[in-house]
């Protein structure tokens, strides 16, 4: 079991690391301190990477069925303490308890998914000469550096770690500095089912992340987080030749077409904009509503925003928890203030509430234009900036004009409009008539500034492996 004052895992051993710097983590709902965490130094990253490198040959040679069995055991270990793990998520980043538990359950499911898919992930045979054998095999890439965010710290980490381990790679994981307790507990539970050195962990902010992403022994760098961080990781990995998998920022549009029920559409927009206080990678970040339904839609959305129950995530009645910290709340509020200064009309929220905690109300802004930063950049807060448009084509054209390409949603009764939308929107995921949802096993690649590569689904197993072609001549002179 991990000692509470030790934050670095390398080769099966928890330690304090070699540095003297620390950082504190506070409860975003109360501002009360949760703990003090020791920062991993570049030397600590070297140690963790060394442990991963040492374990890599043995783990790669382990039969795939045994790797799958180890992942199933890890999933059971996480499941046995999922309530405790979910409570840590709520305490560190404020997510309502039901949503936090759902994220943990999703992580458990993902570990089990890759436990089953890993042993089935193979190559293919080739038709060569009668006196030869030709085939293609998939092999692990080696050491995977996994850098994960704070907004869904269990599900995202389980996906990347699970796919890497299932395919025979070893891992060094750096959870967000905003959720280190969650990351450490998850590492303890998963690593307990694996050989020493298969899963290692370091903690810290951008300095530790840069040391990990730019490490010469990293064969893959998998990152979910901001676009700025993704760009920096790409620069570092370019120097070492590491493969990068990046799911970064988004400015996901929602189009509300004429003819839809404005109350229903407002409910969908509220889910997309306000769930997890807008702190979801595929949250709705900008709304385009047809002028025929805009008045009723805005009224219903503003009413929904005003009636959301805001409070600590541990309270089961809470619909809107706090933002992750005061720094992020300042970022969100500055975007809102700038939009209002530029002519947007606040219909709900838009003011920092009194009292402790990093709370921010569900906010609806009408009269937004595409030149406003709030419509062009990722705000990552419970804000619905809305622009009224004269036609579906105008909405579609505006939705396409973004440097991001993560996801998009269209609400329409016109299937020709739905077809035009999914055909032309430059996004990895396009959803019609539901802001969230989708069949199991689906996967997409983000576009442009939102990143590249598969970050989930069966295709992630391909990303974690390399292909080798083999020719065996069976007859020699």
C-alpha positions in Angstrom: 0.0 0.0 0.0 1.2 3.5 -0.8 2.4 5.6 2.2 0.5 8.8 2.3 3.7 11.0 2.0 5.0 9.2 -1.1 3.9 10.2 -4.5 6.3 8.5 -7.0 6.0 4.9 -8.1 8.9 3.3 -9.9 9.6 -0.4 -10.3 7.0 -1.3 -7.7 8.4 1.0 -5.0 6.7 4.2 -3.7 9.0 7.0 -2.7 9.1 10.7 -2.0 11.4 11.4 -4.9 14.5 13.5 -4.9 13.1 17.0 -4.9 12.1 19.4 -2.2 9.3 21.3 -4.0 5.7 20.7 -3.0 2.3 21.9 -4.1 -1.0 21.9 -2.3 -4.4 20.7 -3.4 -7.6 22.3 -2.1 -11.2 21.2 -2.2 -12.8 23.4 -4.9 -16.2 23.4 -3.1 -14.8 24.8 0.2 -11.3 26.0 -0.4 -10.1 23.7 2.4 -6.7 22.0 1.9 -6.7 18.3 1.0 -3.0 17.6 1.1 0.5 18.6 0.1 2.2 16.7 -2.7 5.9 16.3 -3.5 6.8 17.3 -7.0 8.7 14.8 -9.2 12.0 16.2 -10.5 13.5 15.4 -13.9 15.7 12.9 -12.1 12.6 11.2 -10.7 11.2 11.0 -14.2 14.5 9.3 -15.3 14.1 6.8 -12.5 10.5 6.0 -13.5 11.4 5.7 -17.1 14.3 3.5 -16.3 12.0 1.2 -14.3 9.6 1.1 -17.3 12.5 0.3 -19.7 13.7 -2.5 -17.4 10.3 -4.1 -17.3 9.5 -3.7 -21.0 11.2 -6.8 -22.4 9.6 -9.2 -19.9 6.1 -7.7 -20.2 6.3 -7.7 -24.0 7.2 -11.4 -23.9 4.3 -12.2 -21.5 1.5 -14.1 -23.3 -1.3 -11.8 -24.3 -3.8 -14.0 -22.3 -1.8 -13.5 -19.1 -1.7 -9.7 -19.7 -5.5 -9.8 -20.1 -5.9 -11.7 -16.9 -3.8 -9.1 -15.1 -6.0 -6.3 -16.4 -9.1 -8.1 -15.3 -7.6 -8.4 -11.8 -6.8 -4.7 -11.9 -10.4 -3.9 -12.9 -11.6 -6.0 -9.9 -9.2 -4.1 -7.6 -10.6 -0.7 -8.8 -14.2 -1.9 -8.5 -13.6 -3.0 -4.9 -12.8 0.6 -3.9 -14.7 2.5 -6.5 -16.7 4.5 -4.0 -13.6 5.7 -2.3 -12.0 6.6 -5.6 -15.1 8.5 -6.8 -15.1 10.4 -3.5 -11.5 11.5 -4.2 -12.6 12.8 -7.7 -15.3 14.8 -6.1 -13.0 16.2 -3.4 -10.3 17.2 -5.8 -12.1 18.6 -8.8 -15.7 19.1 -7.6 -17.6 16.7 -9.9 -21.0 15.7 -8.5 -20.8 12.4 -6.8 -23.1 10.5 -9.2 -21.0 11.7 -12.2 -17.8 10.9 -10.4 -18.9 7.4 -9.7 -20.0 7.1 -13.4 -16.5 8.0 -14.5 -14.9 5.4 -12.2 -17.4 2.8 -13.6 -16.5 3.8 -17.1 -12.8 3.3 -16.3 -13.5 -0.2 -14.9 -15.4 -1.1 -18.0 -12.5 0.2 -20.2 -10.0 -2.0 -18.3 -12.2 -5.0 -18.9 -12.7 -4.1 -22.5 -9.0 -4.0 -23.2 -8.4 -7.2 -21.2 -10.6 -9.0 -23.7 -9.5 -7.2 -26.8 -5.8 -7.4 -26.2 -5.4 -11.1 -26.7 -7.4 -10.8 -29.9 -5.3 -8.1 -31.4 -3.1 -9.7 -34.0 -1.6 -9.3 -37.4 -2.4 -11.2 -40.6 -1.0 -13.9 -42.8 0.2 -13.2 -46.4 0.1 -15.4 -49.5 3.7 -15.9 -50.5 5.5 -18.8 -52.1 4.7 -22.4 -51.3 8.1 -22.8 -49.7 7.8 -19.7 -47.5 5.8 -18.3 -44.6 4.9 -14.6 -44.8 3.0 -12.8 -42.1 2.6 -9.4 -40.3 2.7 -9.2 -36.6 1.9 -6.4 -34.1 4.5 -5.7 -31.4 4.4 -3.3 -28.5 6.1 0.0 -29.1 7.9 0.0 -25.7 7.4 2.6 -23.1 4.3 4.8 -23.2 4.2 8.2 -21.4 0.6 8.9 -20.3 -0.3 12.4 -19.4 -3.9 12.8 -18.3 -6.3 15.7 -17.3 -8.2 16.5 -14.2 -11.8 16.7 -15.6 -12.3 12.9 -15.9 -9.2 11.5 -14.2 -10.1 7.8 -13.8 -11.9 7.0 -17.1 -9.3 8.6 -19.3 -6.3 7.2 -17.4 -7.8 3.7 -17.5 -8.3 3.8 -21.2 -4.8 4.9 -22.1 -3.1 2.7 -19.5 -5.3 -0.3 -20.3 -4.6 -0.2 -24.0 -0.9 0.3 -23.5 -0.6 -2.6 -21.0 -2.9 -5.0 -22.9 -0.6 -4.7 -26.0 2.6 -5.4 -24.0 3.9 -1.8 -23.3 5.0 -0.5 -20.0 3.8 2.9 -18.8 4.8 6.0 -16.9 1.7 8.0 -15.9 1.6 11.6 -14.9 -1.9 12.5 -13.6 -2.9 16.2 -13.5 -1.5 18.2 -10.6 -5.1 19.1 -9.8 -6.0 15.5 -9.1 -2.9 13.8 -7.7 -4.7 11.9 -4.9 -7.0 10.3 -7.5 -4.0 9.4 -9.7 -2.0 7.9 -6.9 -4.9 5.7 -5.7 -5.6 4.5 -9.2 -1.9 3.7 -9.8 -1.8 1.8 -6.5 -4.9 -0.3 -7.5 -3.8 -1.1 -11.0 -0.1 -1.6 -10.4 -0.9 -4.1 -7.6 -2.1 -6.5 -10.3 0.9 -6.1 -12.6 4.6 -7.0 -12.4 6.8 -4.3 -10.9 7.7 -1.6 -13.4 4.9 -2.2 -15.8 3.0 0.8 -14.4 4.9 3.7 -12.9 3.8 7.2 -11.8 5.3 10.7 -11.3 3.5 13.9 -10.2 3.9 17.6 -10.9 3.0 20.4 -13.2 4.3 21.4 -16.6 7.9 20.8 -15.7 7.4 17.2 -14.8 5.2 16.8 -17.9 7.9 18.2 -20.2 10.5 16.0 -18.7 8.3 13.0 -19.4 7.1 14.0 -22.8 10.6 14.9 -24.0 12.3 11.8 -22.4 14.5 10.0 -25.0 13.2 6.6 -23.7 9.5 7.4 -24.4 8.3 5.5 -27.5 4.7 6.9 -27.3 3.4 10.1 -25.6 -0.4 10.0 -25.1 -1.8 13.2 -23.8 -5.3 14.5 -23.1 -5.5 18.1 -22.2 -5.2 21.6 -23.5 -4.2 22.5 -27.1 -1.2 24.6 -25.8 0.1 21.7 -23.9 -0.5 19.4 -26.9 1.6 21.7 -29.1 4.4 21.7 -26.7 4.3 17.9 -26.4 4.5 17.6 -30.2 7.6 19.8 -30.2 9.3 17.7 -27.6 8.4 14.4 -29.1 9.6 15.6 -32.5 13.1 15.8 -31.1 13.0 12.2 -29.8 11.0 10.5 -32.5 8.2 9.4 -30.1 4.8 8.8 -31.5 2.2 11.2 -30.2 -1.5 10.6 -29.4 -3.2 13.9 -28.7 -6.8 14.8 -27.7 -6.7 18.5 -27.0 -9.0 21.5 -26.8 -12.2 21.9 -28.7 -14.8 24.6 -29.5 -17.7 22.2 -30.1 -20.7 23.7 -31.9 -24.4 22.9 -31.4 -26.8 23.8 -34.2 -30.5 24.1 -33.4 -32.5 24.0 -36.6 -35.9 25.4 -37.4 -38.8 23.1 -36.6 -37.4 21.5 -33.5 -39.2 21.8 -30.1 -37.3 24.7 -28.5 -37.8 23.4 -25.0 -36.4 20.0 -25.9 -33.5 21.7 -27.7 -32.9 23.9 -24.6 -32.7 20.8 -22.5 -30.1 19.3 -24.8 -28.1 22.5 -24.8 -28.2 22.6 -21.0 -26.8 19.1 -20.8 -24.1 19.9 -23.4 -23.1 23.2 -21.8 -23.5 22.7 -18.1 -22.8 19.0 -17.4 -19.8 18.7 -15.1 -19.8 22.5 -15.0 -18.9 22.6 -18.6 -15.6 20.7 -17.9 -15.9 17.9 -20.4 -13.7 17.6 -23.5 -16.8 17.4 -25.7 -18.9 20.0 -23.9 -20.9 22.4 -26.1 -18.9 25.6 -26.4 -21.0 27.6 -28.9 -24.6 27.5 -30.0 -26.2 28.5 -33.3 -30.0 28.7 -33.2 -32.4 29.4 -36.1 -34.3 32.6 -35.7 -37.6 30.8 -36.0 -37.1 29.2 -32.6 -34.5 31.4 -31.0 -36.7 33.4 -28.7 -38.4 30.4 -27.2 -35.1 28.4 -27.1 -33.3 31.2 -25.3 -36.1 31.6 -22.7 -36.2 27.9 -21.9 -32.4 27.7 -21.7 -32.1 30.7 -19.4 -34.8 29.3 -17.2 -33.0 26.0 -17.0 -29.8 27.8 -16.1 -31.4 29.8 -13.4 -33.0 26.8 -11.7 -29.9 24.5 -11.6 -29.0 23.5 -8.1 -25.4 24.6 -7.5 -23.5 23.2 -4.5 -20.8 20.8 -3.4 -20.4 17.7 -5.5 -20.8 15.5 -2.4 -24.4 16.7 -2.0 -26.6 14.3 -3.9 -29.0 17.1 -4.9 -26.2 19.1 -6.6 -26.6 19.6 -10.4 -23.8 22.1 -10.8 -20.6 21.6 -8.8 -17.7 24.0 -8.5 -15.1 24.6 -11.1 -11.8 22.8 -10.5 -10.2 25.9 -8.8 -10.2 29.7 -8.5 -7.6 30.0 -11.3 -9.9 28.3 -13.7 -13.0 30.3 -12.5 -11.1 33.5 -13.2 -10.4 32.2 -16.7 -14.0 31.4 -17.4 -15.3 34.7 -15.9 -12.9 36.8 -18.0 -14.3 35.2 -21.2 -17.8 36.1 -20.0 -16.9 39.6 -19.1 -15.2 40.1 -22.5 -18.2 38.9 -24.4 -20.5 41.2 -22.5 -18.2 44.1 -23.1 -18.3 43.2 -26.8 -22.1 43.3 -26.9 -23.4 39.9 -25.6 -26.5 40.0 -23.4 -26.5 38.0 -20.2 -29.8 36.1 -19.7 -28.6 34.0 -16.8 -25.6 33.8 -14.5 -22.5 35.8 -15.6 -21.6 36.8 -12.0 -19.2 35.2 -9.5 -21.3 34.1 -6.5 -20.4 35.1 -2.9 -19.0 32.7 -0.4 -16.2 30.0 -0.5 -15.4 27.7 -3.3 -14.8 28.0 -7.0 -18.5 28.0 -8.0 -19.7 29.6 -11.2 -23.4 29.8 -12.2 -24.8 28.3 -15.4 -24.6 31.2 -17.8 -26.5 32.1 -21.0 -25.3 34.8 -23.3 -27.4 36.0 -26.2 -26.4 38.2 -29.1 -22.9 36.6 -29.5 -20.9 36.9 -32.6 -18.2 34.7 -34.1 -15.5 37.3 -33.5 -15.9 37.0 -29.8 -13.2 34.8 -28.1 -16.0 33.1 -26.2 -17.2 31.7 -29.5 -13.8 30.9 -30.9 -11.9 29.4 -28.0 -12.4 26.7 -25.5 -13.9 28.2 -22.3 -14.4 24.9 -20.4 -17.0 26.3 -18.0 -20.8 26.3 -17.6 -21.4 28.9 -20.3 -23.8 28.8 -23.3 -22.9 31.6 -25.8 -25.6 31.8 -28.4 -25.8 33.3 -31.9 -29.1 33.6 -33.7 -28.9 32.7 -37.4 -31.2 33.2 -40.4 -30.8 29.7 -41.9 -29.4 26.2 -41.4 -26.8 26.8 -44.1 -25.6 29.9 -42.2 -25.3 27.9 -39.0 -23.4 25.1 -40.7 -21.0 27.6 -42.3 -20.3 29.3 -39.0 -19.9 25.9 -37.2 -17.3 24.8 -39.7 -15.2 28.0 -39.2 -13.0 26.9 -36.3 -9.4 25.9 -35.8 -10.7 23.0 -33.6 -12.3 19.7 -34.7 -13.2 17.6 -31.7 -17.0 17.1 -31.9 -20.2 18.8 -33.1 -24.0 18.3 -32.5 -27.0 19.1 -34.7 -30.6 19.1 -33.6 -32.9 18.9 -36.6 -36.1 17.2 -38.0 -34.7 17.5 -41.5 -32.7 14.4 -42.4 -31.2 16.2 -45.4 -29.8 18.8 -43.0 -28.5 16.0 -40.8 -26.8 14.4 -43.8 -25.3 17.7 -44.9 -24.0 18.3 -41.3 -22.2 15.0 -40.7 -20.8 15.1 -44.3 -19.3 18.6 -44.0 -18.5 19.3 -40.4 -14.8 19.0 -39.8 -15.0 17.2 -36.5 -14.0 13.8 -35.3 -17.5 13.1 -33.9 -20.8 14.4 -35.2 -24.0 13.7 -33.1 -27.5 14.2 -34.5 -30.3 14.9 -32.0 -28.4 14.0 -28.9 -25.5 16.0 -27.4 -24.0 12.9 -25.7 -24.3 9.2 -26.4 -23.1 6.6 -28.9 -22.6 2.9 -29.3 -19.9 1.0 -27.4 -16.6 0.6 -29.2 -16.9 3.7 -31.3 -13.7 5.7 -31.9 -12.8 8.9 -33.7 -9.8 11.0 -34.5 -9.8 14.7 -33.6 -8.9 17.2 -36.3 -6.6 20.2 -36.5 -5.9 21.9 -33.2 -7.9 19.3 -31.3 -5.2 16.7 -31.8 -4.7 13.5 -33.7 -4.7 9.7 -33.4 -7.2 7.4 -31.8 -7.4 7.9 -28.1 -10.0 5.2 -27.2 -11.8 2.2 -28.8 -10.3 -0.9 -30.3 -8.3 1.3 -32.7 -6.2 2.6 -29.7 -4.6 -0.9 -29.7 -3.3 -0.2 -33.2 -1.8 3.1 -32.0 0.0 1.3 -29.2 1.7 -1.2 -31.5 4.0 -1.3 -34.5 3.7 -3.7 -37.4 6.5 -6.0 -38.5 6.5 -8.0 -41.8 8.1 -11.4 -41.6 9.3 -13.6 -44.4 10.5 -17.1 -43.6 12.0 -19.2 -46.4 11.5 -22.8 -45.4 13.7 -24.4 -48.0 17.3 -23.6 -48.4 20.0 -25.1 -50.7 
